[in-house]
Each structure stands twice: as structure tokens, then as C-alpha cells.
Amino acid sequence: MGLSCCSSALLRMGLLLASLALFVSICEARLEASRGVAIPFVFDPKAICDPPCKHAGICIRNNTCFCSKGYEGEVCQYANCYPKCKNGGECLRPGKCRCPPGFGGKYCHKVVCDGGCWNGGDCIAVNGVVKCLCPSSWTGSRCQEALCPQGCRNGGSCVAPGICSCPDGWLGGACHTAVCKRPCLNGGKCVSPDVCRCRPPFSGPRCEERKKLF
């Protein structure tokens, strides 16, 4: 009876020592693993990381960092934004993107036109280039210029789609009609502000004079 008990105790002791030796060998192998190898979490309080882990990362074994949430990289040097920064944005810290010109929003997902788009224009990005998409009858970098298909003549300017603002002495949809404050007589035609073109045999500023025939 006593011999049997001793044999069982020795067997259990042998199994325990074998298990301990196996555990030690596994730990030593993990400590010697190269940086970046994916192995189960094992913390070695004597581990040294050179360079040191950044952003509150923990050195869990030699040259292997366990990064805090929102950071990644061999020494936790890179911030990780989720969702990822879009349109070429740079992740500065978790949840904070630095956006390139023309883009905004928390993740650089919004297109932003400097000065805005006027007159109903939409701010869009085409192949990374930000610009205003203008409605019909408007043009310019910010859709600020109206289009007059008929054209504005004689120094007139297009102030709204199809509408010309004419200088003094001109009228009409295209500023094409001259205005004579005193009307031309005897069939004369106003060809420019206060200038009449007379029909023969009339002359004078208002075509009021008849030429004498000899």
C-alpha cells in the first residue's frame, strides 16, 4: 500500500516537472521571436524595447510593443483613424484627420470649395481636383458670372442669365439699340447715342435741314 502511494506521487511529480520544462521552453522561444511575429500575448516585465514604445504603448517582450487603442506600427508610432482618412488626408491622432486643400469633415470626406459655389452651383471633386459645377447660364470658378447667349454689345455687361445692363444711350436685350434724346426727323435713324443718320436730301443733327438743290 505504501509503495503504491509513493509510486503515484513520483509519477505526478514527474509530470509536473515535464510540464514546467515545456512551459519554460515555450516562453524562451517567444522571447527570442523577431519583432512583428504574431504570437499569443506574453508579458515580460524585464523586456526592453529600443526604440521605446510610443503613445502609451507597452513593451511586452524584447522589441515588441503592445499598442494602445488607435495606434499601430512597430513602436506604435502611427495613429489609426477609423474610418480611414479619405482623399489623401493624414491621420494625426485617433479620430482626427488633417485634410488636404479642398476637403474637410472629420474624415476628409466632404468636398469644400474655397469661397463656396454661388447661384446654385455644386462643389465637386474630379480626379482629386475640387471645383464648382455650375448650372446652365452661369460660369466662373465660383459660378459668379452670368451668361448671355445673345451677347451684350456697346459696353453692356451680363448681370443675370440673358439680361444685359446697358450703358447710357443704349437699350435692348443686347444693348444694340441707340437712344437719341431728341428724335431724328424726316426718316432719319438713330445710329448711336444722340447721333442721327439722315436720308437725302436732309442733314443736320436731327436731320431737320433740307439741302438746297441748284
Steps between C-alpha positions, in 0.01 A plus 500: 500500500776744596702411191203568274444845652866589454491391136194718430661801666818457299300471178311820571824678585658385174205624295511836678872543432454407134218752461709769666794431269272519195353832618847650555616394154190657338555827686866511398405443137246783514750737657742431215232557233578777251312828509161488334445124541139429596512285813267485801520783753786436745621779727862506610555765769873502417446557127681790332373679188750714314373741373238522774128454438315825431152628583463300822595173331629219727822309442382142553819324384828600344439747216130417487241764588138452594331817368218688665173539314529725197872445432701251299850438367810330641529759777138624485616805305205518260155627590214290369181680395183301451345551257819572309576857394377550146621703201865494608437612858756424773406343832648719776350317796212255545191654343681814378597544135698782340333567167662623177374822339151464361382240751356517849295313755611264776639250251571736205192358330342834414592705195558866589527776238683809618247783512211266424308450177252774412170501315415138572836352403616170653848443644643177356833321467614359166819291510596671824441850360237701687281732296150643469252336267292791375139490384419606147542873428766541770877463478820596682703333774215557746211520251503876551479605135171501311479395137308696239470291182407807294808689616507849648615762249626855523654463844206322661555235768317176569355526851266201498432214259386663175485851651737780401563818693544771236698824526332836450381550145432133424199275545382153397562144605855518367552877547476529124249786469634855515301770677474856369352730761362719223346287226638492149274673245409439139565127508840529663627211713665515842822302450681587824412707807369837379636442149262486204565357155302709256332409175570727206437780448492564876783583735567651839524352850135390481470482122290813522667688214422447134787550261435752226524368148653732241 
